[in-house]
Amino acid sequence: MPTLSPPQTAARIRAEFPILGTPAGHTALLVVAADLLQSASRGGHPELTEHCAPW
């Protein structure tokens, strides 16, 4: 399966899950992002760690 570029992937996810555009969806995205950052800080998901670094 070919991978999609991030903007295409994000657009498809938002089209498939319109709830992400609601206040509850925004909160859910923030919770997931915080969880990923916490896990990465403890060594989890090493393949994603570089993408979690401050820019």
N, C-alpha and C positions, 0 to 999 in steps of 0.2 A: 504494500500500500504506500503510495507516495505521500510525503508529508506536505502540509500546506504551510505557506508563510504565515507568520504570526497575525498580520492584519486579516488575512483570509480566514484563518482559524477563528479568531475572535468574532468576526462578522457572522460566521456560520453558527457559532455557539449562541450568540445573541439572537439570531433568527430562530434557532431551534428552542431556545429557552427564554421567551420574552419576559418571564418573571424576573430575570436578572436586571431589567431596567426599572424595577419598582424599588421603593425604599427598603422593603424586606430583602429584595435581591441584592441591593448594594450592601446591606448589613451582612448578608451571607458571604459575599465576596470578601469583605474585610475580615471576617472571622476566619475564612479559609486561608487568606494571605497571612494573617497573624500566626495561624497554626503552622503553616509551612515555614515561615521565618524562624519560629521557635524550634521546630524540628531540625532545620538546617543548622541552627546555632549549636545544636547538640550532636552534630555529625550525621544526622539523617539526610537522606536524599542527596548524596554527594554529587549526583549528576545535575542537580538543580542549584547547588550552592552558589556557583558563579553568577547565576541569574538573579539571585537574591541580594547580592551585594549592593550597597548604596551607589548611586551613579553620580 
